[in-house]
Amino acid sequence: MTAQPQVGSVRARRFPDAPQHDFCFRVTGVFTTGNVTYVETEQLGSGGIGRGRLEHVLEYAEPVDG
């Protein structure tokens, strides 16, 4: 199971084969419906809002210090 991120934490998503798609995002919400956990995010820089399943959002993502 993937560890649940904290609301307000910042993560960097790094795609190993497509670095042009790398970005940083802030976690704005975490919630569970049934057996599925979802994460809401705000992309830093563009302000884009997203929502996805925990395991998909955190795939290739790592915490950012600071």
N, CA, C and O atoms as a Tripos MOL2 file, in Angstrom:
@<TRIPOS>MOLECULE
protein
  264   263    66     0     0
PROTEIN
NO_CHARGES

@<TRIPOS>ATOM
      1 N           0.8510   -1.1940    0.0000 N.3       1 MET1
      2 CA          0.0000    0.0000    0.0000 C.3       1 MET1
      3 C           0.8830    1.2390    0.0000 C.2       1 MET1
      4 O           1.8790    1.3050    0.7210 O.2       1 MET1
      5 N           0.5210    2.1920   -0.7920 N.am      2 THR2
      6 CA          1.2420    3.4510   -0.8680 C.3       2 THR2
      7 C           0.8790    4.3050    0.3420 C.2       2 THR2
      8 O          -0.2930    4.4090    0.7040 O.2       2 THR2
      9 N           1.8830    4.9140    0.9630 N.am      3 ALA3
     10 CA          1.6270    5.7690    2.1310 C.3       3 ALA3
     11 C           0.7940    6.9760    1.7170 C.2       3 ALA3
     12 O           1.0110    7.5610    0.6560 O.2       3 ALA3
     13 N          -0.1490    7.3360    2.5600 N.am      4 GLN4
     14 CA         -1.0260    8.4690    2.2790 C.3       4 GLN4
     15 C          -0.2710    9.7810    2.4790 C.2       4 GLN4
     16 O           0.3530    9.9660    3.5240 O.2       4 GLN4
     17 N          -0.3080   10.7050    1.5020 N.am      5 PRO5
     18 CA          0.3830   11.9880    1.6470 C.3       5 PRO5
     19 C          -0.3930   12.9220    2.5680 C.2       5 PRO5
     20 O          -1.5980   12.7570    2.7590 O.2       5 PRO5
     21 N           0.2870   13.8810    3.1250 N.am      6 GLN6
     22 CA         -0.3260   14.8870    3.9860 C.3       6 GLN6
     23 C          -0.8310   16.0560    3.1400 C.2       6 GLN6
     24 O          -0.1690   16.4700    2.1890 O.2       6 GLN6
     25 N          -2.0070   16.5850    3.4890 N.am      7 VAL7
     26 CA         -2.5260   17.7750    2.8080 C.3       7 VAL7
     27 C          -1.5270   18.9120    3.0270 C.2       7 VAL7
     28 O          -1.0720   19.1330    4.1500 O.2       7 VAL7
     29 N          -1.1900   19.6230    1.9720 N.am      8 GLY8
     30 CA         -0.2250   20.7140    2.0370 C.3       8 GLY8
     31 C           1.1800   20.3020    1.6400 C.2       8 GLY8
     32 O           2.0260   21.1610    1.3950 O.2       8 GLY8
     33 N           1.4480   18.9960    1.5710 N.am      9 SER9
     34 CA          2.7950   18.5480    1.1970 C.3       9 SER9
     35 C           3.0200   18.8040   -0.2920 C.2       9 SER9
     36 O           2.0780   18.8180   -1.0850 O.2       9 SER9
     37 N           4.2700   19.0040   -0.6490 N.am     10 VAL10
     38 CA          4.6480   19.2640   -2.0350 C.3      10 VAL10
     39 C           5.4450   18.0690   -2.5310 C.2      10 VAL10
     40 O           6.3310   17.5640   -1.8400 O.2      10 VAL10
     41 N           5.1200   17.6280   -3.7300 N.am     11 ARG11
     42 CA          5.8010   16.4840   -4.3390 C.3      11 ARG11
     43 C           6.2110   16.8370   -5.7580 C.2      11 ARG11
     44 O           5.5990   17.6820   -6.4130 O.2      11 ARG11
     45 N           7.2460   16.1790   -6.2090 N.am     12 ALA12
     46 CA          7.7050   16.3480   -7.5820 C.3      12 ALA12
     47 C           7.4170   15.0580   -8.3260 C.2      12 ALA12
     48 O           7.7230   13.9660   -7.8460 O.2      12 ALA12
     49 N           6.8340   15.1940   -9.4850 N.am     13 ARG13
     50 CA          6.5560   14.0260  -10.3150 C.3      13 ARG13
     51 C           7.5920   13.9930  -11.4180 C.2      13 ARG13
     52 O           7.6910   14.9140  -12.2280 O.2      13 ARG13
     53 N           8.3630   12.9160  -11.4370 N.am     14 ARG14
     54 CA          9.4680   12.7770  -12.3880 C.3      14 ARG14
     55 C           9.2300   11.5570  -13.2670 C.2      14 ARG14
     56 O           9.2270   10.4270  -12.7790 O.2      14 ARG14
     57 N           9.0340   11.7830  -14.5480 N.am     15 PHE15
     58 CA          8.7890   10.6880  -15.4820 C.3      15 PHE15
     59 C          10.1280   10.2230  -16.0640 C.2      15 PHE15
     60 O          10.8100   11.0000  -16.7330 O.2      15 PHE15
     61 N          10.5070    8.9800  -15.8200 N.am     16 PRO16
     62 CA         11.8260    8.5030  -16.2350 C.3      16 PRO16
     63 C          12.0740    8.5690  -17.7390 C.2      16 PRO16
     64 O          13.2040    8.8200  -18.1570 O.2      16 PRO16
     65 N          11.0570    8.3530  -18.5570 N.am     17 ASP17
     66 CA         11.2470    8.3530  -20.0100 C.3      17 ASP17
     67 C          10.7150    9.6080  -20.6960 C.2      17 ASP17
     68 O          10.7840    9.7260  -21.9200 O.2      17 ASP17
     69 N          10.1810   10.5490  -19.9060 N.am     18 ALA18
     70 CA          9.6050   11.7570  -20.5030 C.3      18 ALA18
     71 C           9.8040   12.9490  -19.5760 C.2      18 ALA18
     72 O           8.8300   13.4780  -19.0410 O.2      18 ALA18
     73 N          11.0600   13.3860  -19.3740 N.am     19 PRO19
     74 CA         11.3190   14.4770  -18.4320 C.3      19 PRO19
     75 C          10.6390   15.7940  -18.7920 C.2      19 PRO19
     76 O          10.4900   16.6600  -17.9300 O.2      19 PRO19
     77 N          10.2270   15.9610  -20.0380 N.am     20 GLN20
     78 CA          9.5310   17.1940  -20.4310 C.3      20 GLN20
     79 C           8.1640   17.2990  -19.7570 C.2      20 GLN20
     80 O           7.5580   18.3710  -19.7620 O.2      20 GLN20
     81 N           7.6710   16.2070  -19.1790 N.am     21 HIS21
     82 CA          6.3790   16.2090  -18.5000 C.3      21 HIS21
     83 C           6.5080   16.2880  -16.9800 C.2      21 HIS21
     84 O           5.5030   16.1770  -16.2780 O.2      21 HIS21
     85 N           7.7240   16.4780  -16.4550 N.am     22 ASP22
     86 CA          7.9340   16.6000  -15.0130 C.3      22 ASP22
     87 C           7.2460   17.8500  -14.4760 C.2      22 ASP22
     88 O           7.1760   18.8680  -15.1640 O.2      22 ASP22
     89 N           6.7360   17.7730  -13.2410 N.am     23 PHE23
     90 CA          6.1340   18.9360  -12.6050 C.3      23 PHE23
     91 C           6.0810   18.7370  -11.1010 C.2      23 PHE23
     92 O           6.2660   17.6240  -10.6100 O.2      23 PHE23
     93 N           5.8290   19.8140  -10.3690 N.am     24 CYS24
     94 CA          5.6490   19.7500   -8.9220 C.3      24 CYS24
     95 C           4.1920   20.0500   -8.6100 C.2      24 CYS24
     96 O           3.5380   20.8220   -9.3120 O.2      24 CYS24
     97 N           3.6910   19.4270   -7.5420 N.am     25 PHE25
     98 CA          2.3110   19.6560   -7.1540 C.3      25 PHE25
     99 C           2.1640   19.6600   -5.6420 C.2      25 PHE25
    100 O           2.9630   19.0650   -4.9190 O.2      25 PHE25
    101 N           1.1230   20.3470   -5.1800 N.am     26 ARG26
    102 CA          0.7820   20.3960   -3.7550 C.3      26 ARG26
    103 C          -0.4740   19.5520   -3.5460 C.2      26 ARG26
    104 O          -1.4280   19.6490   -4.3180 O.2      26 ARG26
    105 N          -0.4700   18.7290   -2.5080 N.am     27 VAL27
    106 CA         -1.6350   17.9240   -2.1640 C.3      27 VAL27
    107 C          -2.6510   18.8300   -1.4780 C.2      27 VAL27
    108 O          -2.3390   19.4520   -0.4630 O.2      27 VAL27
    109 N          -3.8710   18.9080   -2.0260 N.am     28 THR28
    110 CA         -4.9060   19.7740   -1.4620 C.3      28 THR28
    111 C          -6.0150   18.9820   -0.7810 C.2      28 THR28
    112 O          -6.8420   19.5590   -0.0760 O.2      28 THR28
    113 N          -6.0410   17.6820   -0.9810 N.am     29 GLY29
    114 CA         -7.0590   16.8630   -0.3300 C.3      29 GLY29
    115 C          -6.7880   15.3890   -0.5040 C.2      29 GLY29
    116 O          -6.2190   14.9660   -1.5110 O.2      29 GLY29
    117 N          -7.1970   14.6040    0.4780 N.am     30 VAL30
    118 CA         -7.1000   13.1530    0.4250 C.3      30 VAL30
    119 C          -8.4160   12.6110    0.9790 C.2      30 VAL30
    120 O          -8.8230   12.9840    2.0800 O.2      30 VAL30
    121 N          -9.0790   11.7400    0.2330 N.am     31 PHE31
    122 CA        -10.3230   11.1750    0.7220 C.3      31 PHE31
    123 C         -10.5120    9.7580    0.2050 C.2      31 PHE31
    124 O          -9.9310    9.3700   -0.8090 O.2      31 PHE31
    125 N         -11.3290    8.9950    0.9120 N.am     32 THR32
    126 CA        -11.5730    7.5970    0.5650 C.3      32 THR32
    127 C         -13.0520    7.3860    0.3120 C.2      32 THR32
    128 O         -13.9030    7.8480    1.0720 O.2      32 THR32
    129 N         -13.3430    6.6820   -0.7670 N.am     33 THR33
    130 CA        -14.7030    6.2780   -1.1030 C.3      33 THR33
    131 C         -14.6730    4.7640   -1.2670 C.2      33 THR33
    132 O         -14.0300    4.2430   -2.1790 O.2      33 THR33
    133 N         -15.3740    4.0620   -0.3770 N.am     34 GLY34
    134 CA        -15.3150    2.6020   -0.4100 C.3      34 GLY34
    135 C         -13.9080    2.1430   -0.0860 C.2      34 GLY34
    136 O         -13.3720    2.4780    0.9710 O.2      34 GLY34
    137 N         -13.3050    1.3790   -0.9820 N.am     35 ASN35
    138 CA        -11.9350    0.8880   -0.7840 C.3      35 ASN35
    139 C         -10.9060    1.6780   -1.5830 C.2      35 ASN35
    140 O          -9.7420    1.2830   -1.6450 O.2      35 ASN35
    141 N         -11.3130    2.7840   -2.1920 N.am     36 VAL36
    142 CA        -10.4200    3.5440   -3.0600 C.3      36 VAL36
    143 C         -10.0860    4.8930   -2.4250 C.2      36 VAL36
    144 O         -10.9780    5.6220   -1.9920 O.2      36 VAL36
    145 N          -8.7850    5.2190   -2.3720 N.am     37 THR37
    146 CA         -8.3340    6.5100   -1.8510 C.3      37 THR37
    147 C          -7.9730    7.4140   -3.0260 C.2      37 THR37
    148 O          -7.2580    7.0080   -3.9430 O.2      37 THR37
    149 N          -8.4780    8.6440   -2.9830 N.am     38 TYR38
    150 CA         -8.2260    9.6390   -4.0220 C.3      38 TYR38
    151 C          -7.4090   10.7940   -3.4520 C.2      38 TYR38
    152 O          -7.4710   11.0870   -2.2580 O.2      38 TYR38
    153 N          -6.6460   11.4420   -4.3190 N.am     39 VAL39
    154 CA         -5.8300   12.5880   -3.9330 C.3      39 VAL39
    155 C          -6.1780   13.7440   -4.8660 C.2      39 VAL39
    156 O          -6.2270   13.5760   -6.0840 O.2      39 VAL39
    157 N          -6.4180   14.9180   -4.2840 N.am     40 GLU40
    158 CA         -6.6240   16.1360   -5.0670 C.3      40 GLU40
    159 C          -5.3280   16.9230   -5.0260 C.2      40 GLU40
    160 O          -4.6680   16.9880   -3.9880 O.2      40 GLU40
    161 N          -4.9600   17.5230   -6.1540 N.am     41 THR41
    162 CA         -3.6890   18.2360   -6.2490 C.3      41 THR41
    163 C          -3.8500   19.5690   -6.9660 C.2      41 THR41
    164 O          -4.8050   19.7940   -7.7100 O.2      41 THR41
    165 N          -2.8810   20.4430   -6.7150 N.am     42 GLU42
    166 CA         -2.7530   21.7050   -7.4460 C.3      42 GLU42
    167 C          -1.3520   21.7310   -8.0280 C.2      42 GLU42
    168 O          -0.3670   21.6720   -7.2920 O.2      42 GLU42
    169 N          -1.2600   21.8210   -9.3430 N.am     43 GLN43
    170 CA          0.0400   21.8440   -9.9980 C.3      43 GLN43
    171 C           0.6820   23.2060   -9.7690 C.2      43 GLN43
    172 O           0.0830   24.2370  -10.0740 O.2      43 GLN43
    173 N           1.8880   23.2120   -9.2370 N.am     44 LEU44
    174 CA          2.5940   24.4750   -8.9760 C.3      44 LEU44
    175 C           3.0350   25.0860  -10.2960 C.2      44 LEU44
    176 O           3.4640   24.3750  -11.2050 O.2      44 LEU44
    177 N           2.9310   26.3600  -10.3950 N.am     45 GLY45
    178 CA          3.3020   27.0540  -11.6240 C.3      45 GLY45
    179 C           2.0860   27.3480  -12.4780 C.2      45 GLY45
    180 O           1.8170   28.5090  -12.7890 O.2      45 GLY45
    181 N           1.3490   26.3230  -12.8630 N.am     46 SER46
    182 CA          0.1890   26.5270  -13.7340 C.3      46 SER46
    183 C          -1.1090   26.6820  -12.9490 C.2      46 SER46
    184 O          -2.0710   27.2610  -13.4540 O.2      46 SER46
    185 N          -1.1460   26.1690  -11.7160 N.am     47 GLY47
    186 CA         -2.3610   26.2490  -10.9090 C.3      47 GLY47
    187 C          -3.4070   25.2260  -11.2920 C.2      47 GLY47
    188 O          -4.5270   25.2560  -10.7830 O.2      47 GLY47
    189 N          -3.0430   24.3080  -12.2000 N.am     48 GLY48
    190 CA         -3.9930   23.2850  -12.6310 C.3      48 GLY48
    191 C          -4.4230   22.3950  -11.4690 C.2      48 GLY48
    192 O          -3.6070   22.0100  -10.6310 O.2      48 GLY48
    193 N          -5.6980   22.0780  -11.4300 N.am     49 ILE49
    194 CA         -6.2660   21.2480  -10.3790 C.3      49 ILE49
    195 C          -6.4670   19.8430  -10.9380 C.2      49 ILE49
    196 O          -6.8870   19.6770  -12.0830 O.2      49 ILE49
    197 N          -6.1640   18.8290  -10.1160 N.am     50 GLY50
    198 CA         -6.3490   17.4580  -10.5630 C.3      50 GLY50
    199 C          -6.8320   16.5710   -9.4360 C.2      50 GLY50
    200 O          -6.7150   16.9100   -8.2590 O.2      50 GLY50
    201 N          -7.3730   15.4390   -9.8170 N.am     51 ARG51
    202 CA         -7.8120   14.4420   -8.8540 C.3      51 ARG51
    203 C          -7.5740   13.0760   -9.4730 C.2      51 ARG51
    204 O          -7.8230   12.8680  -10.6600 O.2      51 ARG51
    205 N          -7.0910   12.1470   -8.6610 N.am     52 GLY52
    206 CA         -6.8590   10.8030   -9.1710 C.3      52 GLY52
    207 C          -6.6940    9.8100   -8.0480 C.2      52 GLY52
    208 O          -6.6060   10.1800   -6.8770 O.2      52 GLY52
    209 N          -6.6540    8.5630   -8.4100 N.am     53 ARG53
    210 CA         -6.4450    7.5060   -7.4270 C.3      53 ARG53
    211 C          -5.0590    7.6540   -6.8250 C.2      53 ARG53
    212 O          -4.1050    8.0100   -7.5160 O.2      53 ARG53
    213 N          -4.9560    7.3820   -5.5440 N.am     54 LEU54
    214 CA         -3.7090    7.5490   -4.8030 C.3      54 LEU54
    215 C          -2.5320    6.9020   -5.5260 C.2      54 LEU54
    216 O          -1.4970    7.5410   -5.7170 O.2      54 LEU54
    217 N          -2.6800    5.6440   -5.9280 N.am     55 GLU55
    218 CA         -1.5580    4.9390   -6.5470 C.3      55 GLU55
    219 C          -1.1510    5.5400   -7.8870 C.2      55 GLU55
    220 O           0.0130    5.4400   -8.2730 O.2      55 GLU55
    221 N          -2.0840    6.1600   -8.6010 N.am     56 HIS56
    222 CA         -1.7500    6.7850   -9.8850 C.3      56 HIS56
    223 C          -1.0950    8.1520   -9.6980 C.2      56 HIS56
    224 O          -0.1340    8.4880  -10.3900 O.2      56 HIS56
    225 N          -1.6190    8.9320   -8.7630 N.am     57 VAL57
    226 CA         -1.0800   10.2720   -8.5160 C.3      57 VAL57
    227 C           0.3590   10.1880   -7.9870 C.2      57 VAL57
    228 O           1.2120   10.9920   -8.3620 O.2      57 VAL57
    229 N           0.6150    9.2270   -7.1300 N.am     58 LEU58
    230 CA          1.9400    9.1390   -6.5110 C.3      58 LEU58
    231 C           2.9420    8.3080   -7.3040 C.2      58 LEU58
    232 O           4.1030    8.1950   -6.9090 O.2      58 LEU58
    233 N           2.5050    7.7280   -8.4190 N.am     59 GLU59
    234 CA          3.4390    6.9860   -9.2560 C.3      59 GLU59
    235 C           4.4780    7.9670   -9.8030 C.2      59 GLU59
    236 O           4.1120    8.9830  -10.3950 O.2      59 GLU59
    237 N           5.7190    7.6880   -9.6210 N.am     60 TYR60
    238 CA          6.8550    8.5380  -10.0220 C.3      60 TYR60
    239 C           6.9710    9.8230   -9.2040 C.2      60 TYR60
    240 O           7.7770   10.6890   -9.5430 O.2      60 TYR60
    241 N           6.1820    9.9670   -8.1320 N.am     61 ALA61
    242 CA          6.2520   11.1960   -7.3280 C.3      61 ALA61
    243 C           7.1280   10.9790   -6.1110 C.2      61 ALA61
    244 O           7.1830    9.8820   -5.5550 O.2      61 ALA61
    245 N           7.8120   12.0390   -5.7020 N.am     62 GLU62
    246 CA          8.6650   11.9950   -4.5120 C.3      62 GLU62
    247 C           8.4860   13.2960   -3.7430 C.2      62 GLU62
    248 O           8.2520   14.3450   -4.3430 O.2      62 GLU62
    249 N           8.5940   13.2330   -2.4160 N.am     63 PRO63
    250 CA          8.4560   14.4610   -1.6100 C.3      63 PRO63
    251 C           9.5360   15.4800   -1.9560 C.2      63 PRO63
    252 O          10.6600   15.1170   -2.3030 O.2      63 PRO63
    253 N           9.1850   16.7500   -1.8590 N.am     64 VAL64
    254 CA         10.1320   17.8440   -2.0950 C.3      64 VAL64
    255 C          10.4330   18.4950   -0.7470 C.2      64 VAL64
    256 O           9.5090   18.8460   -0.0120 O.2      64 VAL64
    257 N          11.6860   18.6580   -0.4200 N.am     65 ASP65
    258 CA         12.0720   19.3230    0.8230 C.3      65 ASP65
    259 C          11.8020   20.8100    0.7140 C.2      65 ASP65
    260 O          11.8960   21.4090   -0.3580 O.2      65 ASP65
    261 N          11.4620   21.3900    1.8640 N.am     66 GLY66
    262 CA         11.4230   22.8270    1.8690 C.3      66 GLY66
    263 C          10.1610   23.4650    2.1610 C.2      66 GLY66
    264 O          10.0790   24.6930    2.1780 O.2      66 GLY66
@<TRIPOS>BOND
     1     1     2 1
     2     2     3 1
     3     3     4 2
     4     3     5 am
     5     5     6 1
     6     6     7 1
     7     7     8 2
     8     7     9 am
     9     9    10 1
    10    10    11 1
    11    11    12 2
    12    11    13 am
    13    13    14 1
    14    14    15 1
    15    15    16 2
    16    15    17 am
    17    17    18 1
    18    18    19 1
    19    19    20 2
    20    19    21 am
    21    21    22 1
    22    22    23 1
    23    23    24 2
    24    23    25 am
    25    25    26 1
    26    26    27 1
    27    27    28 2
    28    27    29 am
    29    29    30 1
    30    30    31 1
    31    31    32 2
    32    31    33 am
    33    33    34 1
    34    34    35 1
    35    35    36 2
    36    35    37 am
    37    37    38 1
    38    38    39 1
    39    39    40 2
    40    39    41 am
    41    41    42 1
    42    42    43 1
    43    43    44 2
    44    43    45 am
    45    45    46 1
    46    46    47 1
    47    47    48 2
    48    47    49 am
    49    49    50 1
    50    50    51 1
    51    51    52 2
    52    51    53 am
    53    53    54 1
    54    54    55 1
    55    55    56 2
    56    55    57 am
    57    57    58 1
    58    58    59 1
    59    59    60 2
    60    59    61 am
    61    61    62 1
    62    62    63 1
    63    63    64 2
    64    63    65 am
    65    65    66 1
    66    66    67 1
    67    67    68 2
    68    67    69 am
    69    69    70 1
    70    70    71 1
    71    71    72 2
    72    71    73 am
    73    73    74 1
    74    74    75 1
    75    75    76 2
    76    75    77 am
    77    77    78 1
    78    78    79 1
    79    79    80 2
    80    79    81 am
    81    81    82 1
    82    82    83 1
    83    83    84 2
    84    83    85 am
    85    85    86 1
    86    86    87 1
    87    87    88 2
    88    87    89 am
    89    89    90 1
    90    90    91 1
    91    91    92 2
    92    91    93 am
    93    93    94 1
    94    94    95 1
    95    95    96 2
    96    95    97 am
    97    97    98 1
    98    98    99 1
    99    99   100 2
   100    99   101 am
   101   101   102 1
   102   102   103 1
   103   103   104 2
   104   103   105 am
   105   105   106 1
   106   106   107 1
   107   107   108 2
   108   107   109 am
   109   109   110 1
   110   110   111 1
   111   111   112 2
   112   111   113 am
   113   113   114 1
   114   114   115 1
   115   115   116 2
   116   115   117 am
   117   117   118 1
   118   118   119 1
   119   119   120 2
   120   119   121 am
   121   121   122 1
   122   122   123 1
   123   123   124 2
   124   123   125 am
   125   125   126 1
   126   126   127 1
   127   127   128 2
   128   127   129 am
   129   129   130 1
   130   130   131 1
   131   131   132 2
   132   131   133 am
   133   133   134 1
   134   134   135 1
   135   135   136 2
   136   135   137 am
   137   137   138 1
   138   138   139 1
   139   139   140 2
   140   139   141 am
   141   141   142 1
   142   142   143 1
   143   143   144 2
   144   143   145 am
   145   145   146 1
   146   146   147 1
   147   147   148 2
   148   147   149 am
   149   149   150 1
   150   150   151 1
   151   151   152 2
   152   151   153 am
   153   153   154 1
   154   154   155 1
   155   155   156 2
   156   155   157 am
   157   157   158 1
   158   158   159 1
   159   159   160 2
   160   159   161 am
   161   161   162 1
   162   162   163 1
   163   163   164 2
   164   163   165 am
   165   165   166 1
   166   166   167 1
   167   167   168 2
   168   167   169 am
   169   169   170 1
   170   170   171 1
   171   171   172 2
   172   171   173 am
   173   173   174 1
   174   174   175 1
   175   175   176 2
   176   175   177 am
   177   177   178 1
   178   178   179 1
   179   179   180 2
   180   179   181 am
   181   181   182 1
   182   182   183 1
   183   183   184 2
   184   183   185 am
   185   185   186 1
   186   186   187 1
   187   187   188 2
   188   187   189 am
   189   189   190 1
   190   190   191 1
   191   191   192 2
   192   191   193 am
   193   193   194 1
   194   194   195 1
   195   195   196 2
   196   195   197 am
   197   197   198 1
   198   198   199 1
   199   199   200 2
   200   199   201 am
   201   201   202 1
   202   202   203 1
   203   203   204 2
   204   203   205 am
   205   205   206 1
   206   206   207 1
   207   207   208 2
   208   207   209 am
   209   209   210 1
   210   210   211 1
   211   211   212 2
   212   211   213 am
   213   213   214 1
   214   214   215 1
   215   215   216 2
   216   215   217 am
   217   217   218 1
   218   218   219 1
   219   219   220 2
   220   219   221 am
   221   221   222 1
   222   222   223 1
   223   223   224 2
   224   223   225 am
   225   225   226 1
   226   226   227 1
   227   227   228 2
   228   227   229 am
   229   229   230 1
   230   230   231 1
   231   231   232 2
   232   231   233 am
   233   233   234 1
   234   234   235 1
   235   235   236 2
   236   235   237 am
   237   237   238 1
   238   238   239 1
   239   239   240 2
   240   239   241 am
   241   241   242 1
   242   242   243 1
   243   243   244 2
   244   243   245 am
   245   245   246 1
   246   246   247 1
   247   247   248 2
   248   247   249 am
   249   249   250 1
   250   250   251 1
   251   251   252 2
   252   251   253 am
   253   253   254 1
   254   254   255 1
   255   255   256 2
   256   255   257 am
   257   257   258 1
   258   258   259 1
   259   259   260 2
   260   259   261 am
   261   261   262 1
   262   262   263 1
   263   263   264 2
@<TRIPOS>SUBSTRUCTURE
     1 MET1         2 RESIDUE 1 A MET
     2 THR2         6 RESIDUE 1 A THR
     3 ALA3        10 RESIDUE 1 A ALA
     4 GLN4        14 RESIDUE 1 A GLN
     5 PRO5        18 RESIDUE 1 A PRO
     6 GLN6        22 RESIDUE 1 A GLN
     7 VAL7        26 RESIDUE 1 A VAL
     8 GLY8        30 RESIDUE 1 A GLY
     9 SER9        34 RESIDUE 1 A SER
    10 VAL10       38 RESIDUE 1 A VAL
    11 ARG11       42 RESIDUE 1 A ARG
    12 ALA12       46 RESIDUE 1 A ALA
    13 ARG13       50 RESIDUE 1 A ARG
    14 ARG14       54 RESIDUE 1 A ARG
    15 PHE15       58 RESIDUE 1 A PHE
    16 PRO16       62 RESIDUE 1 A PRO
    17 ASP17       66 RESIDUE 1 A ASP
    18 ALA18       70 RESIDUE 1 A ALA
    19 PRO19       74 RESIDUE 1 A PRO
    20 GLN20       78 RESIDUE 1 A GLN
    21 HIS21       82 RESIDUE 1 A HIS
    22 ASP22       86 RESIDUE 1 A ASP
    23 PHE23       90 RESIDUE 1 A PHE
    24 CYS24       94 RESIDUE 1 A CYS
    25 PHE25       98 RESIDUE 1 A PHE
    26 ARG26      102 RESIDUE 1 A ARG
    27 VAL27      106 RESIDUE 1 A VAL
    28 THR28      110 RESIDUE 1 A THR
    29 GLY29      114 RESIDUE 1 A GLY
    30 VAL30      118 RESIDUE 1 A VAL
    31 PHE31      122 RESIDUE 1 A PHE
    32 THR32      126 RESIDUE 1 A THR
    33 THR33      130 RESIDUE 1 A THR
    34 GLY34      134 RESIDUE 1 A GLY
    35 ASN35      138 RESIDUE 1 A ASN
    36 VAL36      142 RESIDUE 1 A VAL
    37 THR37      146 RESIDUE 1 A THR
    38 TYR38      150 RESIDUE 1 A TYR
    39 VAL39      154 RESIDUE 1 A VAL
    40 GLU40      158 RESIDUE 1 A GLU
    41 THR41      162 RESIDUE 1 A THR
    42 GLU42      166 RESIDUE 1 A GLU
    43 GLN43      170 RESIDUE 1 A GLN
    44 LEU44      174 RESIDUE 1 A LEU
    45 GLY45      178 RESIDUE 1 A GLY
    46 SER46      182 RESIDUE 1 A SER
    47 GLY47      186 RESIDUE 1 A GLY
    48 GLY48      190 RESIDUE 1 A GLY
    49 ILE49      194 RESIDUE 1 A ILE
    50 GLY50      198 RESIDUE 1 A GLY
    51 ARG51      202 RESIDUE 1 A ARG
    52 GLY52      206 RESIDUE 1 A GLY
    53 ARG53      210 RESIDUE 1 A ARG
    54 LEU54      214 RESIDUE 1 A LEU
    55 GLU55      218 RESIDUE 1 A GLU
    56 HIS56      222 RESIDUE 1 A HIS
    57 VAL57      226 RESIDUE 1 A VAL
    58 LEU58      230 RESIDUE 1 A LEU
    59 GLU59      234 RESIDUE 1 A GLU
    60 TYR60      238 RESIDUE 1 A TYR
    61 ALA61      242 RESIDUE 1 A ALA
    62 GLU62      246 RESIDUE 1 A GLU
    63 PRO63      250 RESIDUE 1 A PRO
    64 VAL64      254 RESIDUE 1 A VAL
    65 ASP65      258 RESIDUE 1 A ASP
    66 GLY66      262 RESIDUE 1 A GLY
